[in-house]
Amino acid sequence: MKKLLILVSVLLLSVIAACGESGSDANETDAEASVDKLVFADAGWNSIRVHNSIARKIIEEGYGISTEVTPGSTAATVQGLREGDIDIYMELWTDNIKDVYDEAIEVGDFEKVSTNFDDNEQGIYVPTYVIEGDEERGIEPMAPDLKTVEDLKNYPELFEDPAEPGKGRLINAPSGWSVEKAITQKMETYGLNDTFINFKPGSDAAIVASLADAYDAGEAWVGYYWSPTAVTAKYDLTLLEEPKYDPEVYEETKGTAFPPNDVVVGVHKDIPDAAPKVVDFLSNYETTSALTEQALNYMNENEDASAEEAAEWWMNENEDVWTSWVPEKVAKKVKNSME
């Protein structure tokens, strides 16, 4: 009888332990979550799409919550984050939307949970061969003395606008992007409006197409871009200089380099309570420009690759990075889903 009691006790303990382990798994899949779907912002560029795809893969496979994406301009998607139509924003370029960002944080509409990366650049670029030439391609230097954005006013004929001969064309950001206003103000501050057309393309793809056409032909091109991107990884570009960033001057005239730009992960104010385990994961989400450009290079080298495919490739290449963001059991579930 004593042996039977011991055996029964062991079996009961095994059942309890198994239930406890199962409960632990449930916790790791965010059993505390009060939402069954989380909405991401797609503001129109590939790096945010890659980060969305990485985070969505982890949330869906590791935490058992479905996700979807809402596309739109920066202004529209940030407003959506403030109002709760969007739950997660993987790339908030804080200084590009400084006033709106600061106000939203102050009133508590959304929360910063991590800094995705902070080693980025943005501004006015030209192909490096415009300044230095390219001996292999037989391209002579076109503007060897071009160093600053303000210097552009000496070269309108080099960057001639096909629609307005005699004036140059500077490719701005699309009009729906917050940075477009800064570039427009810079053109006025640096005295470029008399000699350059402020050309606002309809999309990021239009900027890239114009650069690719000019680059392939070895022609001059000047316009706005930023890193990390597949574009700055693929093409040899030079960022034109501006005076060192000065907060007061920049606020008044935009006549300095862009401010240091923390690119952060933000969540709507309700999400920390609605999906606490997911927010724990996002709080650990941290990359670099170089890590981000790995995925963008993959898309560049595999022209048919989607952001989702690039994200999965990146996760396989950088397992040590993303598995450090989540508990071991979550990482295991995500890895199993990719086999």
N, C-alpha and C positions, 0 to 999 in steps of 0.2 A: 504493500500500500504506500509506503514511504517513497519507494522508487517511482511509483505512478504519479504521486503528488509533485515530485521533482520534475518529472517529464512534462506534466501539464504546465508547471510554472515556467519552464524553459520555452515551451511553445507559446505561452501568453506573452512572455517578454519579447519573443521574436516577432509576434504580430504587432505589438506596441511599437517596437523599433521600426518595423516596416512602415507602419502608419506615420510614425514621426518623420521617416525619410521622405515619404510621399508628400507629407505636409510641407517639408522643407522645399521640395521641388515646386510645389504649388506657389510658395512664397516667392521663389526665384522667378517664376513666370508671372509675377505681379498679380497674385490673387487679391491683393489689396486694391487693385485698380477698379475704378467705378466707371470706366469708359471701355467700349469695345472697339473703338476706332480712333486713330490719331491722324490729324491732317498736317501735312508739310507744305511749306511755301516753295514754289519754283519761280524765282524772280528773273529767270531768262538766260543764265549762263551755265556752262558745263560743270564748273567746279561745285556749284551748289547742287546740281543734279547728281554728281558723284557722291557727295556727302549725304544727300538725301537717301540715295540707294544703299549706302553702307548702313546708315542708321535704321532704315526701314527693314533691311534684312535681319538685323539683330533684334529689332523690336518684334517683328512678326514671328521669326523662328525661335527666338530665345525667350520672349516674354508672352507670346500667344495673343498679341493684340494686332488687329488689322490696321492697315495704313492706307492713305491715299494722298494725292498731291493736288494742290490748287495753284495754277499758273497765273501770272499777272505781273504788272510793273512793280518796281520797288515800292512806290507810294501805295499802291493798292494792296500789296501783300503785307506790308508793315501795318497798314490800317486793319487788315484782316486779323493780324496777330493781336492787335490792341482790342479788337471787338470780340475775339474768341471764335471767329470763323476759321482761323488757322491756329494750330496748337504748337507747332514746332518750326523754328526758323534756324537752319544750320549755318547760314552765313549772313549775319547782320554786320555790314560794313559801317561801324558805328560813327565814324567821323564824316562819312558821306551823308548821313542823316542825323547829324549831331543834335539839332534842336528837337526834332521829333523823338529821337531816341532818349535824350535826357528827360524830356517831359514825360514820356511813357514810363520810364523807370521810376521817376519821382512820384507819379500818381499811382504807380503799382499796376499798370495795365498788363505788363509782361515782366519777366525776370530774366536776367543774364544768368546762365547756369555754368558756362565755361567759356574759355577763349579757344576757339578752333585753331587759329594761327595768327601770328602778329608780325611776321617777317616779310610782309608784302610790299610792293611798290605800285604806284600808279602815276600817270601823267601823260605828257606828249612825247611820242616816240617817232623816230625815223629809222629806216633800215640803216645799219651801220655802214653799208657801202656808199651811202649818200655822202658821208663824211670822209671815210677812209678808202673808198674804192674796194674792188675785189679782183685781185690779179688773176685768180683762177677763172673767173667769168669774163675777164677782159673789160671790167668796169673801172673807169677812171674816177677819182674823187670828184664829186659834183659841187660840194660846199665844204671844203676843208676847214673853213673858219667858223662853221656852224657849231655852236656849243650850247646856247641857251634858247629858251622859248622866245625871248625878246628878239634874238638874232634873226628869227624867221622873217621879220619885216624887211630884211635885206634880200630875200630870195623868193618873192612872189612868183616870178616867172618860172622858177624851177619846179614849183608845185602847182602849176597853172590849172585853174578850174576850166574844164572843157566847155562849161556853159557860159562862162564870163571871162574870155581871154583878157589877159592883162592883170588879172587877180589870181592869187593862189587859193587853193582849197585846203582847209584844215578840217579833218574828219573829227567831229565831236562825238560824244556818246549819244545814244538814242534819246529823244525828247522825254520819254517816260522815266528815264533814270535820273536820280537826284544829282549825280555828278555833272550832268549836262549844264546845269546852271552855273556851277563853279567854272567850267571850261569857258562858257560864254563870258563870264565876268573877267576871267584871266585875259581873254582876247582884247577886251576893252582896256584893261589895266596895262597890258604890254604894248598897246598901240597897234594892234594887228587888224583892226576892223577896216582901215582905209585900204589895205592891200590884200586882205584875205576874206574869202567867203566862209562863213560859219556854217558848215554843212552837217546837218543832223540826220544820220541814217535812220532807217526804220527799225533796225535790230542789230544785235551783236553779229549775227551772220552776215549782215551787209557790210559791217566794218571789216570782218575777216576776208570777205570776198574781194573787197577793194584792195586790201593789203596784199592778198595772195596774187591777184592779177598784176599789181605793180612789181611785186618782188620777183615773180617768175619772168617778167619782162626786163628786170634790171632798171626799173624806172623809179623816180623820186616819189615818195609818199610821206605824209605827215598826219598823225592823228592820235587820238586818245586810246590808250589801252592800260592794262594792269597785269600784275602777276600775283599769284601763280595761275598760269593758263597754258593750254596747249600751244597757243599762238606764240607766247614769249619763249616757250621751250623749243619750238620748231624753227623760228626765224631769228636771225642775228639782228637784234634791234638795239638802238641806243636811246636811253631816256634823256631828253634834253634837260639841261640844268635850269633851276630856278633859285632865287635867294633862299637861304635856310629858313625853315618853317618858323614863323613868328605868329603866335596866336592872335595878337591885336591886329597886325597887318592883314593876316589871312581873313579874319572876321570882317574887316572893313573893305578890302579890295581884292582878296584872293591872290595878291601879288607875291606869294611865296610858294615854296614846295607844299604839296599836300601834307596835312598833319599825319603823324604816325597813326595807323589805322588798325585798331584791334578788331579782328573779325571774330565775332562771338556767336555762341549758340544761345538762342533765346526761346523761352516757352511762355505761353499765355499764363496769366496769374492763377488759373484754376488747375493747371496740370500737376504742380507738385503734390496737391492733395488727391487729384483724380488718378494719377499714375506714378506713385512715389518711387517704385523700383526703376521705372523707365527714366525718371529724372535723376536718380542715382547714377545710372549708366551715362546719361548725357553730361552729367557733372564731371565725368572722367574723360569725356571726348576731347582729345587734343591731338593736333597734327602739326605739320609745318608746310611751308610753301613747296619745299622739295618733295615731301611725301604726296602732297596733292598733285603735283605735276607728274608724278609717276603714272597715276591713273589717266591724266589728260594726255600724256604721251602715248599711252596704250590706245586711246581712242584715235589719236592722230595717226598712229602706225597701222591701225586696223580700222579702215574707214567705215566699215559697216557696224562697228562695235557701238552698242548703246551704252548709256551711263550705267545701267544695271549690270551689263557684262563687264564693264571696266571696274566697277565696284567689287564684283566677285573676284575678278583677277587680282585686284589690289589686296583684297582680304587674304587670298591664298599666299600672296607674296609677303604680306606684313602681318602674319598671324600673331607674332609677338606683340605687335602694337595694339591691335583691337581686342585681343583676349585680355589685355591688362585693364580694359575698361569695365569688364563685366565679371560676375562670379563664375567660377569654374564650370558649374552645371549649365549655366546659360551658354558659355562658350562651347561646350560639348554639343549642345543641341544645334547651335548654329553651324558648327563644323560638320555635324552629321547631315545637315540639310544640303551641304555643298558637295557631298560625295557622289 
